[in-house]
């Protein structure tokens, strides 16, 4: 009896899980267990245990009790894969130029499993400056990078990102003013805010957009006024330079954007 080469190493349970993930990836409002079974032409009972495991592992979430929707866990894992490493590689010379022109440090952050994660960092060119180490996990709620990563996503994606962030922090409450701020950031195209962690530092953050104009990374300059360098760019000039660099990186990522004019 001949065996189809493609079926020699079949893993039915894995195939079933992948079928569910691929199906949910193309649905915005989620599906019930019965709807999943119908679309995949299988019995509903076949999917109960698989859905339970996908929920427990964080790849799928329950909506309104009986509907299932894809979380951003796969997106977060992809952020640390080759495309992000390539983005960091492409960004390095531009970030180095930004550091030279602003005389400030800067870093690149992406969303990963409930936090903003620094994947690239450039030191200030002078003998001192404020920088964040590569691999650091920072908050979505009180940092420039976090605000930008949230502001330039769809409402559904934003809520999933927020839910992942607060899963272990039940004390966080986000009021209307927080969402108003995200709207303002999206309207003006950047975030400029006093650091919630360090006095005297301002977070200047701009989005790096993908082909669908959703934020794939945030470029942030922790700006410090240089009192011993009067010729250095001020904060208004620095945010324009950050935006211009982010626009250049967005173009490399396939987005159709225009860089702001320098002040």
Buried (B, 14 or more C-beta within 10 A) or exposed (E): EEEEEEEEEEEEEEEBBEBBEEBBEEBEEBBBBEBBBEBBEEEBEBBEEBBEEBBEEBBBBEEEEEBBBBBBBEBBEBBBEEEBEEBBEBBBEBBBBBBEBBBBBBBBBBBBBBBBBBBBBBBBBBEEBBBBEEEBEBBBBBBBBBBBBBBBBEEEBBEBBBEBBBEEEEEEEEEEEBBEBBEEBBEEBBBBBEBEEEEEBBBBBBBBBBEEEEBBBBBBBBBBEBEEEEEBBEBEBBBBBBBBBBBBBBBBBEBEBEBBEEE
